[in-house]
Amino acid sequence: MKKPEKHSNKLLWISLALFGLVYLFIIGYQWLFGGHLGDSRLTISAYVGLAPWSSMLFCITNIIIAVLLVSYIYTNSSFQKFLWRVMMMAFVVAFIGLSIAPRTPFASEVVPIHQFFSHSMFIIISLLALYTMIVSRDMLARTIAALVTTYGIFFIFCYLINAPFFNAGILWFESVFVYSFFILVISSNRQTKK
């Protein structure tokens, strides 16, 4: 098997594609066959937790993505800063944690565990973006990091104040945040301060 090129984003693009396909499949299924057509008031996790099969599919896919991310962090990333790597590993832990403890539509002891990891993941993305904005030498990476940082602050603030417009479209706001993580990391794999 051919070894990936140094500083390649292939593992990140594969991770993004896997996440996107499973995300679209689960939400598409629930929209078409689950009676939730066009409902954007449910989070990604709420959609995933509507059925045992979707919880399992999401968990297995996210574990594969986590393995790809860890491989990327240690083999292909041009970002050599220790703190960046720690935050990336913290993201991976939170990502696995929220996948193993799915959110269910009924009261369950795993729901608070899921929420802890979910909240942690969004805070980590914001901190990762802020750190990238500070240390990156690449203008594109800094610009994307600034946008993700700003969006993260907006997202967390709206979530904390329980903004009605935010809750009505939480699926879209959350989706943008998750996808922004992948865009942030892909853009950060450029020339950076050592």
C-alpha positions in Angstrom: 0.0 0.0 0.0 1.3 3.4 -1.0 2.2 5.7 1.9 0.3 9.0 1.8 2.4 12.1 0.9 3.8 14.1 3.7 1.4 17.0 4.7 -1.4 15.4 2.7 -5.0 16.3 3.4 -6.3 13.0 2.0 -7.2 11.5 5.4 -9.1 14.7 6.3 -11.1 14.6 3.0 -11.9 11.0 3.5 -13.1 11.8 7.1 -15.2 14.7 5.8 -16.7 12.5 3.0 -17.6 9.7 5.5 -19.2 12.0 7.9 -21.1 13.8 5.2 -22.4 10.6 3.6 -23.6 9.1 6.9 -25.1 12.4 8.1 -27.0 12.8 4.8 -28.2 9.2 4.9 -29.5 9.3 8.5 -31.2 12.7 8.2 -32.5 11.8 4.7 -34.0 8.6 6.0 -35.7 10.3 8.9 -37.0 13.1 6.6 -38.4 10.6 4.1 -39.5 7.7 6.2 -39.4 8.9 9.9 -42.0 11.6 9.8 -39.5 14.5 10.3 -39.6 16.0 6.8 -37.8 19.4 6.9 -37.6 19.5 10.7 -34.5 21.6 11.5 -35.4 21.9 15.2 -33.6 18.5 15.9 -29.8 18.4 16.3 -27.7 15.9 14.4 -27.5 13.8 17.6 -31.3 13.9 18.0 -31.7 12.5 14.5 -29.0 9.9 15.1 -30.7 8.8 18.4 -34.1 8.2 16.8 -33.2 4.6 15.9 -30.8 2.0 17.2 -29.4 1.3 13.7 -28.6 5.0 13.1 -26.9 5.2 16.5 -24.7 2.2 15.7 -23.9 3.4 12.1 -23.0 6.9 13.4 -20.8 5.4 16.2 -18.9 3.0 13.9 -18.4 5.7 11.3 -17.2 8.2 13.9 -14.7 5.7 15.3 -13.3 5.2 11.8 -13.1 9.0 11.4 -11.4 9.2 14.8 -8.7 6.7 13.6 -8.2 8.7 10.4 -7.9 11.9 12.4 -5.3 10.4 14.8 -3.4 9.0 11.8 -3.5 12.5 10.2 -2.3 14.2 13.4 0.8 12.0 13.6 1.7 11.4 10.0 0.4 14.2 7.7 -0.1 17.3 9.7 2.3 20.2 9.0 1.1 21.8 12.2 3.8 20.7 14.8 2.7 22.8 17.8 2.2 20.7 20.9 -0.9 22.5 22.1 -2.6 22.1 18.6 -2.0 18.4 18.8 -3.4 18.2 22.3 -6.6 20.1 21.2 -6.9 17.8 18.2 -6.6 14.7 20.4 -9.2 16.3 22.8 -11.5 16.7 19.9 -11.1 13.1 18.9 -11.9 12.0 22.5 -15.0 14.2 22.6 -16.0 12.9 19.1 -15.8 9.3 20.2 -17.4 10.0 23.6 -20.6 11.6 22.0 -20.7 8.7 19.5 -20.5 5.9 22.1 -23.1 7.6 24.4 -25.8 8.5 21.9 -28.6 10.9 22.6 -31.9 9.1 22.8 -35.5 10.5 22.5 -36.3 9.3 26.0 -34.7 9.9 29.3 -31.5 7.9 29.7 -28.4 8.0 31.9 -26.2 8.3 28.7 -27.8 11.6 27.6 -25.9 13.8 30.1 -22.7 12.0 29.1 -23.5 12.7 25.4 -24.2 16.3 26.2 -20.9 16.7 28.1 -18.9 15.4 25.2 -21.0 17.3 22.6 -20.5 20.6 24.5 -16.8 19.9 25.0 -16.4 19.2 21.2 -17.9 22.6 20.2 -15.7 24.4 22.8 -12.6 22.6 21.6 -13.4 23.5 17.9 -13.7 27.2 19.0 -10.4 27.0 20.9 -8.7 25.2 18.1 -9.8 27.9 15.7 -8.6 30.7 18.0 -5.2 29.0 18.4 -4.9 28.5 14.7 -5.7 32.2 14.1 -3.0 33.2 16.5 -0.1 30.9 15.3 -0.7 30.4 11.6 1.4 32.3 9.1 -0.9 31.4 6.2 -3.4 34.2 5.5 -6.1 31.8 4.2 -5.8 29.6 7.3 -5.9 32.6 9.6 -9.0 34.0 7.8 -10.8 30.7 8.1 -9.8 30.3 11.7 -11.1 33.9 12.5 -14.4 33.0 10.8 -14.7 29.7 12.7 -13.8 31.5 16.0 -16.4 34.1 15.4 -19.0 31.5 14.5 -18.1 29.5 17.6 -18.7 32.5 19.8 -22.0 33.2 18.1 -23.1 29.5 18.3 -22.2 29.1 22.0 -23.9 32.4 22.9 -27.1 31.6 21.0 -27.1 28.1 22.6 -26.6 29.5 26.1 -29.4 32.2 25.8 -31.7 29.6 24.1 -32.4 32.0 21.2 -35.6 31.0 19.4 -34.3 31.6 15.9 -31.3 29.4 16.8 -33.4 26.6 18.2 -35.7 26.6 15.2 -32.7 26.0 12.9 -30.3 24.2 15.2 -29.7 21.4 12.7 -28.2 23.9 10.2 -26.3 25.9 12.8 -24.8 22.7 14.2 -24.0 21.3 10.8 -22.1 24.4 9.8 -20.1 24.2 13.0 -19.1 20.6 12.5 -18.2 21.1 8.8 -16.3 24.2 9.7 -14.0 22.0 11.9 -13.0 20.0 8.8 -12.4 23.1 6.7 -10.4 24.7 9.6 -8.1 21.6 9.9 -7.7 21.2 6.1 -6.8 24.9 5.7 -4.4 24.7 8.7 -2.3 22.1 7.0 -0.3 24.8 5.3 2.8 26.8 6.2 2.6 27.6 10.0 4.8 29.1 12.6 7.1 26.5 14.2 
